[in-house]
Each structure stands twice: as C-alpha cells, then as structure tokens.
Amino acid sequence: MMKKKEHLPIFGIGPFLVIGMAIIAAVAVLLFSYVFNIGILSGFSAIPLCAVGIILTITGIIIWFIGAVRSDMDENIKENHLKTNGIYAWVRNPMYSGWWILISGISLLWRNVWLIPVIFINWCIMTLVLKNTEEKWLRDLYGQEYEDYCKRVNRCIPWKRS
C-alpha cells in the first residue's frame, strides 16, 4: 500500500515492458523471415500489410510523443495527480500503447503474415503486465477516482467512448 506522500516511479515498468515487446517482435522477425523463411508476401499482396505497417508506425510515434512529451505527465506523477485529460482521456497508457502500436507497425513492414499473431501476443503481455503492476499501484493510490477513470477510458487501445 502506498502512502500519500509517495508517488509512482517516473518510468514505471515501461522500459522493461517495451524492451520485452521489442525483443519478442525481433525474435519473431528473425525466425519467420530469415530462419524459417515462411509467410513472406510479395508483389501486390504485400501492399496492404506495408500500408497498415506505415500507418501504425506513424500513429504509434504520435501517440507516444503526445503521452510522453506533450502531456506533462512527470509533473502529475510528482504531485500525485491522476491525469485524465488530453490523450489520457482517450487511452490510460498512451506511452505503452504508442510503443506497442509502433512495434506492431514495424513488424508488419516485414510483409510476413506470421508476424500478425505477435501483435496480439504483445498486446496480451502488455495488458497482463499493466493489470498486475501499474494498475494495482494506481488503485492503491487513487482508489475510486481511478476505478471511475478505468470505466471511462480504455487501457491500451485509444478511442473516445461515448
């Protein structure tokens, strides 16, 4: 249980989670695209995968940038304020989501259909890790305020609920 004077670590579990997801994606790229050499699309069939990959890569960078650089999150953490506006009104974890979307986009640029399940594997890992670490910390620190926030805003996939 956290005391009110304590605050969450500035980086949280982020570096470990992001590096873990990147390693999983990189290993999958190496295995499926180079070692086993299976699932690689070419020609016109690769265009949709590359287009989605580019869109996801750019979207991931934008979401991460807004969450990490433009949101003043460090100040909120230091002052123990639950941030619920800006990008945090769209997604509870924009920095992690941004990295997940970015890694997913880069994976698709390899034009390999066997990498698509890796996107969902990384999403599951991210969800499990967040539920069992930072979300527990935030529930202990903010209580009902955080519970209400969770009902309004998605954990990992940004969209505005009505």
Residue frames as qw, qx, qy, qz and C-alpha x, y, z in Angstrom:
[[0.000, 0.888, 0.459, 0.000, 0.00, 0.00, 0.00],
 [0.429, 0.386, -0.008, 0.817, 1.37, 3.39, -0.99],
 [0.220, -0.609, -0.408, 0.643, 1.40, 6.36, 1.31],
 [0.299, 0.901, 0.313, -0.042, 0.01, 9.65, 0.00],
 [0.137, -0.874, 0.318, 0.341, 3.47, 11.26, 0.07],
 [0.518, -0.170, 0.727, 0.418, 4.87, 8.52, -2.14],
 [0.575, 0.596, -0.089, -0.553, 4.45, 8.64, -5.87],
 [0.936, 0.271, 0.214, 0.065, 4.79, 6.23, -8.74],
 [0.551, -0.331, 0.405, 0.651, 8.21, 5.90, -10.30],
 [0.265, 0.639, -0.199, -0.694, 8.62, 8.27, -13.25],
 [0.295, 0.353, -0.760, -0.458, 9.45, 5.41, -15.65],
 [0.852, -0.051, 0.217, -0.473, 7.32, 2.72, -14.02],
 [0.753, -0.107, 0.633, 0.144, 7.82, -0.67, -15.59],
 [0.555, 0.766, 0.000, -0.324, 7.93, 0.93, -19.05],
 [0.179, 0.694, -0.659, -0.227, 11.48, 0.25, -20.17],
 [0.335, -0.177, 0.924, -0.047, 11.23, -3.44, -19.25],
 [0.610, 0.465, 0.572, -0.292, 7.84, -3.86, -20.90],
 [0.492, 0.794, -0.137, -0.329, 8.79, -2.03, -24.10],
 [0.052, 0.596, -0.784, -0.166, 12.14, -3.80, -24.45],
 [0.475, 0.006, 0.868, -0.143, 10.40, -7.13, -23.83],
 [0.645, 0.606, 0.364, -0.290, 7.82, -6.48, -26.55],
 [0.354, 0.801, -0.395, -0.275, 10.55, -5.33, -28.96],
 [0.181, -0.427, 0.883, 0.069, 12.61, -8.46, -28.28],
 [0.598, 0.256, 0.735, -0.192, 9.60, -10.72, -28.90],
 [0.589, 0.752, 0.101, -0.278, 8.90, -8.94, -32.20],
 [0.165, 0.757, -0.597, -0.207, 12.57, -9.03, -33.25],
 [0.377, -0.219, 0.900, -0.004, 12.89, -12.75, -32.48],
 [0.644, 0.468, 0.564, -0.219, 9.71, -13.43, -34.47],
 [0.449, 0.822, -0.200, -0.289, 11.05, -11.38, -37.42],
 [0.033, -0.601, 0.787, 0.139, 14.32, -13.31, -37.36],
 [0.483, -0.011, 0.869, -0.104, 12.64, -16.70, -37.06],
 [0.606, 0.547, 0.546, -0.189, 9.85, -16.32, -39.60],
 [0.442, 0.868, -0.071, -0.214, 11.53, -14.03, -42.13],
 [0.204, 0.755, -0.621, -0.053, 15.09, -15.35, -42.08],
 [0.312, -0.317, 0.888, -0.117, 15.45, -18.71, -40.33],
 [0.529, 0.291, 0.787, -0.128, 12.25, -20.46, -41.48],
 [0.032, 0.197, -0.477, -0.856, 11.65, -18.06, -44.40],
 [0.005, 0.454, 0.875, 0.170, 7.87, -18.57, -44.31],
 [0.019, -0.770, -0.572, 0.283, 4.85, -16.30, -44.63],
 [0.187, -0.437, 0.170, 0.863, 6.56, -13.56, -46.61],
 [0.496, 0.731, 0.455, -0.111, 4.27, -11.74, -49.03],
 [0.330, -0.248, 0.388, 0.824, 5.49, -10.11, -52.23],
 [0.063, 0.327, 0.617, 0.713, 4.07, -8.03, -55.02],
 [0.329, -0.455, -0.223, -0.797, 0.56, -6.60, -54.73],
 [0.711, -0.469, -0.519, -0.069, -0.35, -8.88, -51.83],
 [0.573, -0.193, -0.384, 0.698, 2.28, -7.14, -49.65],
 [0.053, 0.452, 0.106, 0.884, 0.89, -3.63, -50.23],
 [0.541, -0.675, -0.275, -0.419, -1.93, -3.78, -47.62],
 [0.801, -0.419, -0.261, 0.338, 0.44, -5.12, -44.95],
 [0.500, 0.089, -0.046, 0.860, 3.01, -2.41, -45.71],
 [0.129, -0.579, -0.214, -0.776, 0.35, 0.32, -45.79],
 [0.679, -0.663, -0.265, -0.172, -1.05, -0.73, -42.42],
 [0.778, -0.213, -0.193, 0.558, 2.51, -1.02, -41.11],
 [0.295, 0.319, 0.018, 0.901, 3.31, 2.55, -42.13],
 [0.380, -0.646, -0.232, -0.621, 0.07, 3.89, -40.66],
 [0.792, -0.545, -0.270, 0.059, 0.62, 2.03, -37.37],
 [0.677, -0.022, -0.160, 0.718, 4.26, 3.13, -37.15],
 [0.080, 0.428, 0.046, 0.899, 3.36, 6.79, -37.60],
 [0.569, -0.623, -0.274, -0.462, 0.35, 6.51, -35.27],
 [0.820, -0.373, -0.318, 0.295, 2.46, 4.83, -32.58],
 [0.479, 0.121, -0.136, 0.859, 5.08, 7.58, -32.73],
 [0.179, -0.522, -0.141, -0.822, 2.41, 10.29, -32.47],
 [0.714, -0.579, -0.311, -0.241, 0.62, 8.61, -29.53],
 [0.768, -0.247, -0.278, 0.521, 3.88, 8.02, -27.66],
 [0.325, 0.281, -0.046, 0.902, 5.07, 11.58, -28.31],
 [0.359, -0.599, -0.176, -0.693, 1.84, 13.15, -27.06],
 [0.805, -0.517, -0.282, -0.071, 1.77, 10.90, -23.99],
 [0.791, -0.210, -0.169, 0.549, 5.45, 11.20, -23.12],
 [0.414, 0.083, 0.028, 0.906, 6.47, 14.68, -24.24],
 [0.117, -0.393, -0.251, -0.877, 3.36, 16.83, -24.59],
 [0.551, -0.548, -0.574, -0.260, 1.31, 15.69, -21.58],
 [0.140, -0.629, 0.431, -0.632, 3.26, 17.00, -18.55],
 [0.862, -0.268, -0.407, -0.141, 2.87, 13.55, -17.02],
 [0.574, 0.126, -0.537, 0.605, 6.06, 13.85, -14.94],
 [0.138, -0.313, 0.277, -0.898, 4.54, 16.76, -13.00],
 [0.751, -0.290, -0.184, -0.564, 1.34, 14.81, -12.36],
 [0.835, -0.070, -0.515, 0.181, 3.32, 11.85, -11.03],
 [0.367, 0.193, -0.476, 0.776, 5.44, 14.04, -8.74],
 [0.286, -0.207, 0.231, -0.907, 2.35, 15.82, -7.41],
 [0.140, 0.172, 0.952, -0.212, 0.24, 12.63, -7.16],
 [0.508, 0.393, 0.110, -0.759, -2.44, 13.88, -9.54],
 [0.589, 0.242, 0.761, 0.125, -4.30, 11.37, -11.66],
 [0.094, 0.353, -0.398, -0.841, -4.02, 12.60, -15.25],
 [0.444, 0.412, 0.790, -0.096, -7.32, 12.14, -17.07],
 [0.391, 0.824, 0.117, -0.394, -7.29, 14.88, -19.70],
 [0.156, 0.672, -0.592, -0.416, -5.62, 15.28, -23.08],
 [0.528, 0.267, -0.765, -0.254, -4.52, 11.97, -24.56],
 [0.020, 0.045, -0.908, 0.417, -5.26, 10.36, -21.18],
 [0.571, 0.239, 0.327, -0.714, -8.95, 10.92, -21.89],
 [0.723, 0.403, -0.372, -0.420, -8.54, 8.59, -24.89],
 [0.859, 0.098, -0.486, 0.126, -6.21, 5.90, -23.51],
 [0.660, -0.750, 0.039, -0.013, -4.93, 5.21, -19.99],
 [0.706, -0.429, 0.384, 0.413, -1.45, 4.18, -21.12],
 [0.562, 0.814, -0.021, -0.144, -0.51, 6.22, -24.19],
 [0.024, -0.753, 0.645, 0.129, 3.23, 5.70, -23.82],
 [0.486, -0.137, 0.863, 0.021, 2.93, 1.91, -23.68],
 [0.651, 0.569, 0.472, -0.173, 0.21, 1.92, -26.34],
 [0.339, 0.868, -0.255, -0.258, 2.34, 4.09, -28.59],
 [0.142, -0.547, 0.812, 0.144, 5.26, 1.70, -28.34],
 [0.580, 0.140, 0.798, -0.086, 3.02, -1.33, -28.88],
 [0.597, 0.731, 0.254, -0.211, 1.46, 0.26, -31.97],
 [0.174, 0.833, -0.476, -0.223, 4.90, 1.34, -33.24],
 [0.318, -0.350, 0.877, 0.079, 6.40, -2.15, -32.75],
 [0.636, 0.383, 0.653, -0.151, 3.33, -3.67, -34.43],
 [0.491, 0.832, -0.011, -0.260, 3.69, -1.34, -37.41],
 [0.028, 0.706, -0.681, -0.191, 7.38, -2.06, -37.82],
 [0.515, -0.084, 0.853, -0.026, 6.66, -5.80, -37.62],
 [0.657, 0.576, 0.449, -0.187, 4.15, -5.53, -40.47],
 [0.288, 0.841, -0.325, -0.321, 6.72, -3.79, -42.66],
 [0.283, -0.380, 0.860, 0.191, 8.48, -7.15, -42.95],
 [0.631, 0.233, -0.377, -0.636, 5.47, -8.27, -45.05],
 [0.272, 0.107, -0.953, 0.073, 5.20, -11.52, -43.12],
 [0.633, -0.404, -0.318, -0.579, 1.77, -12.87, -42.17],
 [0.744, -0.227, -0.578, 0.248, 3.33, -14.99, -39.41],
 [0.268, 0.093, -0.381, 0.880, 4.14, -11.79, -37.53],
 [0.397, -0.472, -0.260, -0.743, 0.46, -10.82, -37.17],
 [0.743, -0.490, -0.455, -0.027, -0.09, -13.10, -34.14],
 [0.553, -0.034, -0.357, 0.752, 2.93, -11.46, -32.47],
 [0.127, -0.418, -0.038, -0.899, 0.92, -8.21, -32.34],
 [0.701, -0.487, -0.260, -0.451, -1.75, -9.95, -30.26],
 [0.802, -0.193, -0.422, 0.375, 0.82, -11.76, -28.12],
 [0.327, 0.171, -0.247, 0.896, 2.46, -8.42, -27.28],
 [0.387, -0.473, -0.130, -0.781, -0.95, -6.90, -26.54],
 [0.817, -0.416, -0.382, -0.114, -1.71, -9.75, -24.12],
 [0.674, -0.069, -0.367, 0.637, 1.66, -9.36, -22.42],
 [0.071, 0.325, -0.093, 0.938, 1.21, -5.59, -22.15],
 [0.578, -0.494, -0.249, -0.600, -2.29, -6.00, -20.72],
 [0.839, -0.344, -0.404, 0.123, -1.24, -8.61, -18.16],
 [0.545, 0.044, -0.308, 0.779, 1.80, -6.64, -17.04],
 [0.097, -0.389, 0.013, -0.916, -0.15, -3.38, -16.68],
 [0.685, -0.490, -0.330, -0.426, -3.03, -5.05, -14.81],
 [0.857, -0.346, -0.319, 0.209, -0.62, -6.63, -12.35],
 [0.551, -0.059, -0.193, 0.810, 1.73, -3.70, -11.76],
 [0.071, 0.121, -0.001, 0.990, 0.86, -0.10, -12.50],
 [0.460, -0.455, -0.429, -0.630, -2.90, -0.53, -12.32],
 [0.672, -0.469, -0.534, 0.209, -2.57, -2.05, -8.84],
 [0.401, -0.123, -0.234, 0.877, -0.36, 0.87, -7.78],
 [0.127, -0.250, -0.213, -0.936, -2.84, 3.37, -9.18],
 [0.579, -0.507, -0.548, -0.328, -5.81, 1.67, -7.50],
 [0.619, -0.399, -0.463, 0.492, -3.98, 1.78, -4.17],
 [0.289, -0.081, -0.079, 0.951, -3.06, 5.42, -4.63],
 [0.212, -0.063, -0.192, -0.956, -6.26, 6.87, -6.13],
 [0.288, 0.218, 0.822, -0.441, -8.98, 4.38, -5.15],
 [0.431, 0.613, 0.634, -0.191, -12.45, 5.13, -6.51],
 [0.216, 0.806, -0.169, -0.524, -11.20, 8.02, -8.66],
 [0.019, -0.420, 0.814, 0.400, -9.06, 5.55, -10.61],
 [0.345, 0.261, 0.900, -0.052, -11.88, 2.97, -10.76],
 [0.391, 0.758, 0.344, -0.394, -14.19, 5.58, -12.32],
 [0.132, 0.720, -0.471, -0.492, -11.45, 6.59, -14.76],
 [0.215, -0.174, 0.931, 0.237, -10.99, 2.93, -15.81],
 [0.422, 0.503, 0.732, -0.182, -14.69, 2.70, -16.63],
 [0.333, 0.853, 0.100, -0.388, -14.42, 5.70, -18.97],
 [0.265, 0.798, -0.490, -0.229, -11.07, 5.14, -20.70],
 [0.969, 0.185, -0.164, 0.007, -9.53, 2.10, -22.41],
 [0.738, -0.545, 0.265, 0.296, -6.29, 0.60, -21.15],
 [0.545, -0.280, 0.541, 0.576, -4.32, 0.18, -24.39],
 [0.326, 0.397, 0.636, 0.576, -6.35, 0.99, -27.50],
 [0.003, -0.278, -0.157, 0.948, -7.06, 4.70, -27.92],
 [0.095, -0.451, -0.627, -0.628, -10.61, 5.71, -28.67],
 [0.225, -0.137, 0.289, -0.920, -13.14, 8.08, -27.22],
 [0.062, -0.370, -0.924, 0.071, -16.02, 6.30, -25.51],
 [0.204, -0.496, -0.333, -0.775, -19.42, 7.90, -25.73]]
